[in-house]
Amino acid sequence: MAINNPSREEIGKILKKAKRIAVVGLSDKPDRTSYMVSQAMQNAGYEIIPVNPTVDEVLGVKAVKNLRDIEGHVDIVNVFRRSEFLPEVANEFEEIDADVFWAQLGLSHEETFTSLEEKGYTVIMDRCIKVEHAMTK
């Protein structure tokens, strides 16, 4: 089975409904893709929660070490870690019961996709949240 992302229309609905995005692997370096994408989403009105054990703060927000350290509900978990780390991030994602597991452009893991989808989660892989947001405005 291949990765079968939701339609662009469905992704648009997800992004309109979402308010809080936890960004796993968010760098505090402004030249990194994770920083630029998260800054654009923050500027678009989303609450960004940096998830990175190696930084204290990104985009003016205190970072947490892992998804379990986040208080309150998370709408989207946006992952900027290499594909081989997706199963590990997915396990944490399930523990916090967020709504959408989103692996950024260039990242995918078929077993993780299938496992999460079979459990009823919305899963998006190999798509840039910033690009999708711009296309669904």
N, C-alpha and C positions, 0 to 999 in steps of 0.2 A: 504494500500500500504506500502510495506517495503522500507527501504532505499536501493537504487540501485546505488552504486558508479560506476564511470567510470571504464573501464577495466584497467588493469595494463599498457597496451600499451598506452592508452589515458593519464593516469596519467604521464607516462614517457614523453609524448609530452608536457604536461602542464609544467612539471618541467624543460624541456629543453628550453622552450620559456620564462619562468618567470625569472625576474631579482630582483624584489622588493617584499619582504615579510613583511607585517605588522603582528606582533605577539601580539595578545591581551592576557593580563595576563602574560606577560613575567616577570619572577622574576629576581632580581639582585643577588640571592643566587646561587652560583655555584653548589650546590648539588641538585637543583631542576630540574625536567625533562625539564621544559620549557627553562631553561638556557642551559642545555646540548644539547638539540635538536637544539636550535637557534644558538649556538656556532658552531655546526657541519655544519649547513647550511651556516653560515657566512664563515667558513673555505672553504666551497665548492664553494664560489664565489658569493653568493647571498647577496644583500643589506638587512639587517635586520633593521626593524623599531620597537623599543619597544613601546607598547601601554599599559601603566599602570599609573594611576594617583598617585600611592603611591611611585614611584621611580623617580629619576632624570636622571639616565643614566644606561644603561646595555650594556655590550660588547663594551664599548667605544662609544656608540651612545646615543645622548640625547633622552630621552623618551618623548612621547606625551601623553596627558591625555585621548584622545579618537581618533577614526578613522578620525573624521572631522578635526582634527588639522594637518593632514598629507598634505604636499604640493606635488603636482604631482600625477601621476598615480600609483596605487598599483596593482600588478599582483595577489598576493595571500594574503588573510586574514587568518592567521593561529590562531586558537582559543584554548587557554588553560584556559578556564573558565568552571565551572560546567555546565552540560547539561541544567539546568533550566535557565541559562543566555543566551543561544544561540539565542532565539527570539530577545532579546534586542540587541545583537551584530549584528544580521542579519539586523535589522532596520538601524543601522549605516552603515553597509556594503552597503546596497542599496543606501544610501545617497551619498556615495563616488564613487559608480559605479565601484568597483573593479571587476576583472575577475573571481576569484575563491574563494569560501567560503569553508574553510577547518577546520573541527573540529577534534582535535587530538584523538588519540587512547583512547577508553573508553567513548567518548563523542558523543551523538547523540540526535536528537530531530526531530521526524518524521514530525510534522506539519511545522517546519522551513525548513526541507529538501524539502518537497513538494511545499511549497510556493515559495521558491527561484528557484527551478527547473522550475516551471510553468511560472516564469517570465523570463526564458531563461538563468539563471545563471548556471555555473558549480558548483556543490556541492559535496564535499567529506566529509564523516563523519566516525568516529571510525577507523581512519588510522593514523599512525605515518609518518609525512612527511620525517623524517630522514631515516626510514626504506624503504619507497617507493623510495626515492632518491637513496639509496644504491642498491636497486634491479633493478633499471632502467638505471644504468650507462652503 
